């Protein structure tokens, strides 16, 4: 049962996340042979101020 975790800056719509989840599901199904009903995509919305690269806060674009 594959679990795919996706972390994005907050602000994506439910429709955008659904489209991403569909594409991920198709890819895992195609390349790993997992049944679509067993594939789970989990989104975590990152508020600004929670991601730091090289010690510097990363700001969403």
C-alpha positions as CSV (number, residue, x, y, z in Angstrom):
1,X,0.0,0.0,0.0
2,X,2.0,3.0,-1.2
3,X,1.9,6.2,0.7
4,X,3.2,9.4,-1.0
5,X,3.7,12.5,1.1
6,X,3.7,15.9,-0.6
7,X,4.7,19.0,1.2
8,X,3.9,22.3,-0.4
9,X,3.6,25.9,0.8
10,X,0.0,26.5,1.7
11,X,-2.3,28.2,-0.8
12,X,-3.1,25.4,-3.3
13,X,-6.8,24.8,-3.9
14,X,-8.5,21.4,-3.3
15,X,-8.9,21.2,-7.1
16,X,-5.1,21.7,-7.6
17,X,-4.3,19.0,-5.0
18,X,-6.8,16.6,-6.5
19,X,-5.1,17.0,-9.9
20,X,-1.7,16.4,-8.4
21,X,-3.0,13.4,-6.5
22,X,-4.5,11.9,-9.7
23,X,-1.2,12.3,-11.6
24,X,0.8,10.8,-8.7
25,X,-1.6,7.9,-8.5
26,X,-1.4,7.2,-12.2
27,X,2.4,7.2,-12.1
28,X,2.7,4.9,-9.2
29,X,0.1,2.6,-10.7
30,X,1.8,2.6,-14.1
31,X,5.4,2.1,-12.8
32,X,5.0,0.1,-9.6
33,X,1.9,-1.9,-10.6
34,X,0.1,-1.0,-7.4
35,X,-3.7,-1.0,-7.7
36,X,-5.1,2.6,-7.7
37,X,-7.3,1.8,-4.7
38,X,-4.2,1.1,-2.6
39,X,-2.3,4.3,-3.4
40,X,-2.5,7.1,-0.8
41,X,-1.4,10.7,-1.4
42,X,-1.1,12.9,1.7
43,X,-0.6,16.6,1.5
44,X,1.0,18.8,4.2
45,X,0.5,22.5,3.8
46,X,3.6,24.4,5.0
47,X,2.9,27.9,6.4
48,X,5.4,30.5,5.6
49,X,8.2,30.6,8.2
50,X,8.5,26.8,8.4
51,X,11.1,26.1,5.7
52,X,14.7,27.1,6.0
53,X,17.4,26.5,3.4
54,X,21.0,27.0,4.3
55,X,19.9,28.7,7.5
56,X,17.7,31.2,5.7
57,X,13.9,31.3,5.7
58,X,12.5,30.4,2.3
59,X,9.5,32.5,1.2
60,X,6.8,31.3,-1.1
61,X,6.7,32.9,-4.5
